[in-house]
C-alpha cells in the first residue's frame, strides 16, 4: 500500500505544479517568473540565442515556411542589406521582414507620423568645419529635399549669428541656385520692407530693401522771388512740395530751401521747367536756367538752358547725373542782359522741379 501512495503523490504534485506554471508563466533559472511574461529567463553570465537563418529577401517565405507575425530571427545574410535581428511585420502568407532599429540606420522608404511642438527629427553636426553638413539631400533628376505645409513653413533655415540659414548653389550657369514659383517675402533683421521699396545689392551681392528716392515740387514762390533784375542770378524757390518719398528734398521753408540732398551714391535723373514772362517794354529778352550741384561747398553747373525770345517762353532741362551721398541739387536762373528785369511765372503748371534715383552705386 505504501508503494502505491508514493507514485500517486508524486504525480499529483507534478500536475499541480504544471497548472501553476501555465497560470504564472515559465521561469528559467527563477522560481518567480514575472507575472507579465510568458517566459522569464534569468542569467548573469549567459544570454538568449535566437535562431540564426539566412533570409533571401525581405519577403522570404521559404527559409522559414509560413513565419508567424512577430516571429524573431537573426539574419546572417549580409546580401540582404544588413545582418541582425529581423521580425516579421507581415503575415505568414506574406512576410515582411523588418530589421530591428534599422541596424543603426533607417530602412527606406521610411515614413512616420508624429505630433510634437519640438522637432520630430533632429540632426546635430558639431563639426566646426564650414563645409560640414547636417542633412544632405541628393537626387540625380528628382527632388533632393522637399518641404510642404498647408499654412505653416515647408522648409525653415536659421542662422544664429554670422552663418547662412539656407544656402543654395548651382554648379554652372546652366543650373539654378534658387527657383521660386509664387510670391516671395524678404523680411527680418537688416531688412526694412515697405510699399514700393526696391531690392538692391551691394558689392558682395547682399540684398536689402531701399527706399524709393523721388521728389517733385512746383510753382514759384511769389513775394518778389519771381523778379530777376538785370545781371542777377537767383535761386528758384519752389512754392509747393508735391511729394518727397524718402524725405531728401528741402521745401521752401527749410534750409537750404528748394534743394535735393542725395541720400546715397548713384545715378539720378532730374527734370525741370521754368516759364518766363516777356517784359512789356522790350522787344525781346534773354534768360538762363541752370541745374546746379553743390559738393563740399563748391557749386558746379550740371546743365543749362538759354532762352532768347520775343514772347513768353520757357526753359526745359532733363538730364542724369552721378551724385555722391550728401551732394545737393537746386535750380538757378539768370538775367544776363535784359533791361528792367524779367519775371518767372509762379503757377504750378508752368514751373516744376523733380528728380529720382535711377541706380544706386
Beta strands, then each sheet from edge to edge (+ up, - down):
strand 1: 26-28
strand 2: 39-41
strand 3: 52-53
strand 4: 72-75
strand 5: 84-88
strand 6: 97-99
strand 7: 198-201
strand 8: 207-210
strand 9: 214-220
strand 10: 227-228
strand 11: 233-235
strand 12: 238-244
strand 13: 249-250
strand 14: 259-261
strand 15: 266-277
strand 16: 285-295
strand 17: 298-309
strand 18: 313-323
strand 19: 328-334
strand 20: 342-344
strand 21: 352-360
sheet 1: 1+ 2+
sheet 2: 3+ 4+ 5- 6+
sheet 3: 7+ 8-
sheet 4: 10+ 20- 15+ 21- 9+ 12-
sheet 5: 10+ 20- 15+ 18-
sheet 6: 11+ 19- 14+ 13-
sheet 7: 11+ 19- 16+ 17-
end
